Amino acid sequence: MSAHDHLLDQLRDSVRARARRGLLLSLAGAVVVGGGVATAATGVLPVVGHDDGGGTAAGLASRAVRATLHEPACALTDADTPVRAVRVEPARAARPLLAGTAPDAAAQRALLARRYVGSIVDGSVRRVALPGGRRVLVFLALGAGPLSFRDPGACLSARLAWLAAHASGERRARAEAIVRGYRDTIPGLQSLNIMTLRAGPGLAGPGTGIPLDGRPLPTGVVSGGSDGISTGIAVPGARRVTVDGRHGPHRSFAVRHRIFVVALPAKGTGPVRLRQRAADGRVLAGQTLRG
């Protein structure tokens, strides 16, 4: 399991408890970049535990986040409430993954019961059925994840106002750049959530939340667990994914609605090459797993 997925699992297990303690460990919106978690310069979500007393720009930015936790605009919403479907236009980047007919409102809530808390885009929930009994849940959440702010834009203004009152010069400017880069204060932000389902009601496997902040939608494997199950977004035109290792395995997996699930032995395969293929077998994209 990658560090990113481990953080996501931690969030999913403890989001309500963390919200009640007022912490901003909303890591569901972190995005995988180059195999790791994106850095502050590319706009990760703040973690208030990172505080060096304000000695660095990053520490000062963290202090601004901590100091404004109790501002009305920065109040967390939906952390202890059932899923709420909100009627807004789905983010353009996610629309290719939302093919087919959406379940009705009651069915959407039932699919997400005990799997997610917070506000979702009404009509965005899709359950993708893949060969072999694999099922993947795809939906759009409002904000950067389960822990979202009542008024993200006003919360950003509060953070910047705190910096203006407590710092100056280049140090303040660098801290402001970091604070402006945090995704949790982007007004109207939506996050694409992809969750592999396990057998049984209310059970979820590996998953990821991808903030749709104007960057291209990532393709390839986006989440994976220690059980060898990895879920990915296929490039346009891909119909099948093949996986080949030097000493095996050699396997093929179908793509449905741009989603695929790869099942490998949990250990012992060594590096394997994943290739996304068109209907005629042409390779459209590739990546190395466990390399």
C-alpha positions in Angstrom: 0.0 0.0 0.0 1.4 3.4 -0.9 1.7 6.2 1.6 -1.1 8.0 -0.1 -3.5 5.1 0.2 -2.5 4.5 3.8 -3.5 8.1 4.6 -6.8 7.7 2.8 -7.5 4.5 4.8 -6.7 6.4 8.0 -9.1 9.2 7.0 -11.9 6.9 6.1 -11.6 5.1 9.5 -11.5 8.2 11.6 -13.1 11.1 9.8 -15.8 11.6 12.4 -13.5 11.5 15.4 -11.1 13.9 13.8 -13.8 16.3 12.9 -15.1 16.4 16.5 -11.6 17.2 17.7 -11.4 20.1 15.2 -8.4 18.8 13.3 -7.9 19.5 9.6 -6.3 16.3 8.6 -8.4 16.2 5.4 -6.0 14.2 3.3 -8.7 12.7 1.1 -8.0 15.5 -1.4 -4.3 14.8 -1.8 -3.5 13.7 -5.3 -0.8 11.3 -6.4 1.9 13.0 -8.4 4.9 11.0 -9.7 4.2 8.2 -7.3 4.0 10.3 -4.1 1.8 12.8 -2.4 1.8 16.2 -4.0 3.8 18.9 -2.2 2.5 22.2 -0.8 3.7 24.0 -3.8 1.2 22.1 -5.9 -1.6 22.6 -3.5 -2.0 19.8 -1.0 -4.4 20.2 1.9 -3.0 21.7 5.1 -2.1 19.5 8.1 -2.2 21.6 11.2 0.3 19.3 13.0 3.1 20.8 10.9 4.1 23.8 12.9 7.7 24.9 13.5 6.7 28.0 15.4 6.4 30.0 12.2 10.1 30.0 11.6 9.6 29.0 8.0 7.0 30.0 5.4 5.5 26.5 5.7 5.3 26.8 9.5 3.8 30.3 9.2 1.2 29.0 6.8 0.4 26.2 9.2 -0.1 28.7 12.0 -2.5 30.7 9.9 -4.6 27.5 9.4 -4.5 26.7 13.1 -5.4 30.2 14.1 -8.5 30.4 11.9 -9.9 26.9 12.8 -12.8 28.5 14.8 -13.7 31.2 12.2 -17.3 30.6 11.1 -16.3 30.3 7.5 -13.8 27.6 8.4 -16.3 25.5 10.3 -16.4 21.9 9.1 -19.6 20.7 7.5 -21.2 17.3 7.1 -18.6 15.5 9.2 -21.3 13.7 11.3 -24.3 13.7 9.0 -25.5 11.2 6.4 -24.7 11.7 2.7 -26.4 14.7 1.3 -26.9 15.1 -2.5 -26.6 18.6 -3.8 -27.9 19.7 -7.2 -24.9 21.4 -9.0 -23.3 20.9 -12.4 -20.8 18.0 -12.3 -17.2 19.1 -13.0 -16.3 18.9 -16.7 -13.2 16.8 -16.1 -15.3 14.0 -14.5 -18.1 13.7 -17.0 -16.4 11.0 -19.2 -16.5 8.7 -16.2 -20.2 9.3 -15.5 -21.6 7.5 -18.4 -24.9 5.6 -18.0 -27.9 6.3 -15.9 -27.6 7.6 -12.4 -29.4 5.8 -9.6 -32.2 7.7 -7.9 -31.5 9.7 -4.8 -32.4 6.9 -2.4 -30.2 4.4 -4.3 -27.3 6.9 -4.2 -27.6 7.2 -0.4 -27.9 3.5 0.0 -24.7 2.9 -2.1 -22.7 5.3 0.0 -24.2 4.4 3.4 -21.4 3.6 5.9 -18.9 4.2 3.1 -18.8 8.0 3.0 -20.0 11.1 4.9 -20.5 14.5 3.4 -22.0 16.2 0.4 -22.0 14.7 -3.0 -23.0 16.0 -6.5 -26.6 14.7 -7.0 -26.7 12.2 -9.8 -22.9 11.6 -9.9 -22.9 8.1 -8.2 -22.1 5.2 -10.5 -21.4 1.6 -9.7 -19.1 0.0 -12.4 -19.4 -3.8 -12.6 -16.3 -5.5 -14.0 -15.7 -9.1 -15.0 -14.8 -11.4 -12.1 -17.3 -9.8 -9.7 -15.3 -6.6 -9.2 -17.3 -3.5 -8.4 -16.1 0.1 -8.3 -18.0 3.1 -6.9 -17.5 6.4 -8.7 -18.9 9.7 -7.4 -18.3 13.4 -7.1 -18.0 14.9 -3.7 -18.3 18.6 -2.9 -15.1 20.2 -1.5 -11.8 18.5 -0.9 -13.3 15.5 0.8 -15.4 14.5 3.8 -14.0 17.4 5.8 -15.1 20.5 3.9 -15.6 24.2 5.0 -18.8 26.1 5.3 -17.4 28.9 3.1 -14.1 28.0 1.5 -13.5 31.4 -0.1 -14.1 33.3 3.1 -11.9 30.8 5.0 -9.1 31.6 2.7 -9.6 35.3 3.3 -9.5 34.7 7.0 -6.2 32.9 6.7 -4.7 35.7 4.6 -5.9 38.3 7.0 -4.2 36.5 9.9 -0.9 36.4 7.9 -1.3 40.2 7.1 -1.6 40.9 10.8 1.3 38.6 11.9 4.0 38.7 9.2 5.5 41.0 6.6 7.9 41.1 3.7 9.1 38.1 1.8 8.3 35.7 4.6 4.7 36.7 4.5 4.6 36.6 0.7 5.9 33.0 0.7 3.5 31.9 3.3 0.6 33.5 1.4 1.6 31.5 -1.7 1.5 28.3 0.3 -1.9 29.2 1.8 -3.3 30.1 -1.6 -2.2 26.8 -2.9 -4.2 24.7 -0.4 -7.1 23.0 -2.2 -9.4 23.0 0.8 -10.3 26.7 0.2 -11.0 26.6 -3.5 -14.7 27.7 -3.9 -16.9 25.2 -5.7 -14.2 22.5 -5.7 -15.4 19.0 -6.5 -13.4 15.8 -5.9 -13.7 12.6 -8.0 -13.9 9.6 -5.6 -13.1 6.1 -6.9 -13.7 3.3 -4.4 -13.3 -0.4 -4.9 -16.1 -2.3 -3.1 -15.7 -5.4 -1.1 -18.3 -8.1 -0.6 -20.9 -7.2 2.0 -23.0 -4.1 2.7 -21.1 -0.9 3.6 -17.7 -2.4 3.0 -15.1 -0.5 0.9 -11.7 -1.4 -0.2 -8.9 0.8 -1.5 -10.0 4.2 -2.8 -8.8 7.7 -3.7 -10.2 11.2 -3.9 -8.9 13.4 -6.7 -9.5 17.2 -6.5 -10.7 18.5 -9.8 -8.9 21.8 -9.7 -8.3 22.4 -13.3 -5.4 20.0 -13.8 -5.8 17.1 -16.3 -7.5 14.0 -14.9 -4.8 11.5 -13.9 -4.8 8.2 -15.8 -3.3 4.8 -14.9 -3.5 3.2 -11.4 -4.8 5.7 -8.9 -5.2 3.5 -5.8 -4.1 0.2 -4.5 -4.1 -2.0 -1.4 -1.8 -4.5 0.2 -4.1 -7.3 -1.0 -2.8 -6.7 -4.6 -6.0 -5.0 -5.8 -5.4 -1.8 -7.8 -7.9 0.5 -9.4 -7.2 2.9 -12.2 -8.6 5.4 -14.8 -8.0 4.3 -18.4 -7.0 6.7 -21.2 -9.7 7.4 -23.8 -10.1 4.5 -26.2 -8.6 1.9 -23.9 -10.6 -1.3 -23.8 -8.3 -3.7 -22.0 -5.4 -3.6 -19.6 -2.7 -6.2 -19.7 -0.2 -6.9 -16.9 3.1 -8.8 -17.6 5.9 -9.6 -15.2 9.4 -11.0 -16.0 8.5 -14.2 -14.1 4.7 -13.8 -14.3 1.9 -13.1 -13.9 0.5 -12.5 -17.4 -3.0 -11.3 -17.1 -5.7 -9.2 -18.9 -8.4 -7.1 -17.4 -11.4 -5.3 -19.0 -12.1 -1.6 -19.0 -15.6 -0.3 -18.3 -16.5 3.3 -18.5 -12.8 4.3 -18.3 -12.4 2.3 -15.0 -10.3 -0.9 -14.5 -9.3 -3.1 -11.6 -6.1 -5.1 -11.6 -5.8 -8.1 -9.3 -2.3 -9.4 -8.6 -0.8 -11.7 -6.0 -0.2 -9.7 -2.9 3.6 -10.5 -2.9 6.3 -12.1 -5.0 5.7 -10.7 -8.5 8.5 -8.2 -8.7 8.1 -5.3 -11.2 5.2 -5.8 -13.6 4.4 -3.7 -16.7 0.8 -2.5 -17.1 -0.3 -1.6 -20.6 -3.6 0.0 -21.6 -4.7 -1.3 -25.0 -7.2 -0.3 -27.7 -9.7 -2.7 -29.1 -7.1 -3.7 -31.8 -4.4 -4.4 -29.3 -2.4 -1.2 -29.8 -0.7 0.1 -26.6 -2.1 3.5 -25.7 -0.4 4.0 -22.3 1.8 2.1 -19.9 3.3 2.1 -16.5 5.4 -0.1 -14.2 3.9 -1.3 -11.0 6.0 -2.5 -8.0 9.1 -1.2 -9.8 
